[in-house]
Amino acid sequence: MKFIVLSLRNPSSVPPRLAPAPSARDAEHTSTILRNDQTPPITNLFEASPITVLDDYRGHLLYCAGGVTVHRYNPQTTGGHGYAGAPSDGLEEDVFITTRTDRYSARIKFVQ
């Protein structure tokens, strides 16, 4: 799964939302995947597009190449039992994106 960034907004005007909290086992699994990521840190989200999703937590938190994390706070797909369904090609969503240096409110589009 990959996505492109359509727009970025400074989230200072957006109230913070609580992100899901992975279990210790889930966090260990994700940490292993991210440690093996050889992508240089992504700081310009527009130039880096499309950005590859390496792992996820229940479809709500997407851990991506280059140290990018996406919080799908209002996913447009459902998977049942508290999981967000996998986004389809072309789906657009409003999300929070965190890089190693910044945090944004953004509009992204999922691509194949």
DRENFIDO-419225 format. One line per field, with one value per residue: residue number from 0; x, y, z of N, C-alpha, C in turn. Coordinates in steps of 0.2 Angstrom, whole numbers. Example, Ala and Ser with C-alpha at 12.3 -4.5 7.8 and 13.67 -1.06 7.14 Angstrom:
<nodes>
resi c(0, 1);
n_X c(66, 64);
n_Y c(-28, -11);
n_Z c(39, 35);
ca_X c(62, 68);
ca_Y c(-22, -5);
ca_Z c(39, 36);
c_X c(66, 64);
c_Y c(-16, 0);
c_Z c(39, 39);
</nodes>
This chain:
<nodes>
resi c(0, 1, 2, 3, 4, 5, 6, 7, 8, 9, 10, 11, 12, 13, 14, 15, 16, 17, 18, 19, 20, 21, 22, 23, 24, 25, 26, 27, 28, 29, 30, 31, 32, 33, 34, 35, 36, 37, 38, 39, 40, 41, 42, 43, 44, 45, 46, 47, 48, 49, 50, 51, 52, 53, 54, 55, 56, 57, 58, 59, 60, 61, 62, 63, 64, 65, 66, 67, 68, 69, 70, 71, 72, 73, 74, 75, 76, 77, 78, 79, 80, 81, 82, 83, 84, 85, 86, 87, 88, 89, 90, 91, 92, 93, 94, 95, 96, 97, 98, 99, 100, 101, 102, 103, 104, 105, 106, 107, 108, 109, 110, 111);
n_X c(4, 2, 3, -1, 3, -9, -12, -6, -9, -6, -7, -10, -22, -31, -39, -29, -30, -33, -22, -23, -16, -4, -1, 13, 18, 14, 20, 34, 35, 32, 43, 54, 52, 53, 66, 73, 71, 77, 76, 80, 77, 61, 57, 51, 36, 29, 38, 42, 32, 25, 22, 28, 19, 24, 20, 5, -6, -20, -26, -27, -16, -3, 13, 26, 39, 54, 52, 39, 23, 6, -9, -25, -38, -52, -56, -62, -65, -71, -67, -71, -73, -65, -55, -49, -53, -43, -38, -45, -38, -36, -44, -47, -42, -44, -30, -18, -1, 15, 32, 49, 52, 41, 23, 8, -9, -17, -22, -23, -21, -24, -14, -10);
n_Y c(-6, 11, 29, 46, 63, 75, 88, 98, 104, 115, 108, 115, 121, 111, 101, 89, 72, 56, 43, 26, 13, 2, -15, -22, -33, -30, -18, -21, -30, -20, -11, -19, -20, -7, -4, -11, -3, 5, 17, 34, 47, 55, 71, 80, 79, 80, 79, 66, 57, 43, 37, 23, 11, 2, -6, -8, -3, -11, -5, 9, 16, 19, 14, 20, 21, 29, 35, 40, 42, 39, 43, 37, 45, 45, 34, 28, 16, 0, -13, -21, -27, -16, -13, -4, -5, -10, 2, 7, 8, 25, 30, 44, 52, 62, 65, 63, 67, 62, 66, 64, 76, 85, 88, 86, 90, 82, 79, 64, 52, 36, 24, 11);
n_Z c(0, -4, -3, -8, -4, -4, 1, 14, 31, 45, 60, 72, 74, 75, 86, 97, 94, 102, 98, 93, 104, 102, 107, 118, 111, 97, 96, 96, 85, 75, 77, 73, 60, 56, 60, 50, 39, 25, 20, 17, 30, 28, 24, 16, 11, -1, -11, -9, -12, -21, -5, 4, 14, 27, 38, 49, 62, 67, 56, 58, 62, 52, 48, 40, 26, 28, 41, 43, 50, 49, 55, 54, 58, 55, 47, 31, 28, 34, 45, 54, 72, 78, 69, 55, 39, 24, 14, -2, -19, -24, -14, -4, 11, 26, 37, 51, 49, 54, 54, 56, 61, 61, 62, 55, 49, 36, 19, 10, -3, -7, -16, -28);
ca_X c(0, 6, -1, 2, 0, -13, -12, -4, -11, -3, -13, -11, -29, -35, -38, -26, -34, -29, -21, -23, -10, -2, 2, 20, 20, 13, 25, 40, 34, 33, 50, 58, 51, 55, 73, 76, 69, 84, 74, 82, 71, 57, 56, 47, 31, 27, 43, 43, 26, 21, 26, 26, 17, 27, 16, 0, -9, -27, -28, -28, -9, 1, 20, 29, 46, 57, 50, 33, 18, 0, -15, -31, -43, -58, -55, -67, -66, -71, -64, -74, -69, -61, -50, -51, -52, -38, -40, -44, -35, -40, -48, -44, -44, -40, -26, -13, 5, 20, 38, 54, 53, 35, 17, 3, -15, -16, -27, -19, -24, -21, -13, -8);
ca_Y c(0, 18, 35, 52, 68, 80, 94, 99, 110, 115, 105, 119, 123, 105, 98, 83, 66, 50, 38, 19, 11, -5, -19, -23, -37, -26, -12, -25, -32, -14, -9, -23, -18, 0, -4, -13, 1, 8, 24, 40, 51, 59, 78, 84, 74, 80, 76, 59, 53, 40, 34, 16, 9, -4, -10, -4, -6, -11, 0, 16, 19, 17, 15, 21, 21, 36, 38, 44, 39, 41, 42, 38, 46, 44, 29, 28, 9, -3, -20, -25, -28, -11, -13, 0, -9, -8, 7, 5, 12, 31, 33, 50, 53, 67, 61, 66, 64, 64, 64, 64, 83, 89, 85, 89, 88, 82, 75, 59, 48, 29, 22, 5);
ca_Z c(0, -4, -3, -10, 0, -8, 5, 21, 35, 51, 65, 78, 75, 76, 93, 96, 95, 105, 94, 96, 107, 101, 113, 118, 105, 91, 95, 95, 78, 71, 78, 69, 53, 55, 60, 44, 33, 23, 16, 21, 33, 23, 27, 11, 10, -8, -15, -7, -14, -16, 2, 5, 21, 29, 43, 52, 68, 66, 50, 60, 62, 47, 49, 33, 25, 30, 47, 42, 53, 47, 60, 51, 63, 53, 41, 26, 27, 40, 44, 60, 78, 80, 64, 49, 33, 20, 9, -9, -24, -26, -9, -1, 18, 30, 42, 54, 47, 58, 51, 62, 63, 61, 63, 50, 47, 29, 14, 6, -8, -7, -23, -29);
c_X c(5, 1, 3, -1, -3, -12, -10, -7, -7, -8, -13, -18, -34, -33, -34, -31, -30, -28, -21, -16, -9, 0, 9, 22, 19, 18, 32, 40, 36, 40, 55, 58, 54, 63, 77, 74, 75, 82, 76, 76, 68, 55, 51, 42, 28, 32, 44, 38, 28, 25, 23, 24, 20, 24, 10, -2, -17, -30, -28, -21, -5, 8, 23, 36, 48, 55, 44, 28, 11, -6, -21, -37, -50, -58, -62, -69, -67, -69, -67, -70, -64, -55, -53, -49, -46, -41, -40, -41, -39, -43, -44, -47, -40, -37, -22, -7, 10, 27, 43, 55, 47, 29, 12, -4, -15, -22, -22, -24, -20, -20, -10, 0);
c_Y c(6, 23, 41, 58, 74, 87, 93, 105, 109, 113, 109, 121, 117, 102, 91, 77, 60, 45, 31, 17, 4, -8, -19, -27, -34, -21, -16, -27, -26, -11, -13, -21, -12, 0, -6, -9, 5, 15, 29, 44, 55, 65, 82, 79, 74, 77, 68, 54, 49, 37, 27, 15, 2, -9, -5, -7, -5, -6, 7, 19, 15, 19, 15, 21, 28, 39, 42, 39, 42, 39, 43, 39, 45, 40, 28, 20, 5, -10, -24, -26, -22, -10, -8, -5, -6, -3, 5, 10, 19, 34, 39, 51, 59, 63, 66, 63, 66, 62, 65, 71, 87, 84, 89, 86, 88, 78, 71, 55, 41, 27, 15, 5);
c_Z c(0, -4, -6, -6, -5, -5, 12, 25, 42, 56, 71, 79, 76, 82, 92, 97, 98, 99, 97, 99, 106, 107, 112, 112, 98, 90, 93, 88, 73, 71, 74, 62, 51, 55, 54, 38, 31, 20, 21, 24, 28, 27, 22, 9, 3, -12, -15, -10, -20, -10, 3, 13, 22, 34, 46, 58, 67, 60, 52, 60, 57, 48, 42, 32, 26, 36, 47, 46, 51, 52, 56, 56, 61, 46, 37, 25, 34, 39, 50, 66, 80, 74, 58, 43, 28, 15, 2, -13, -25, -20, -6, 6, 21, 36, 46, 51, 52, 54, 57, 64, 64, 61, 59, 50, 39, 25, 10, 2, -8, -15, -23, -28);
</nodes>
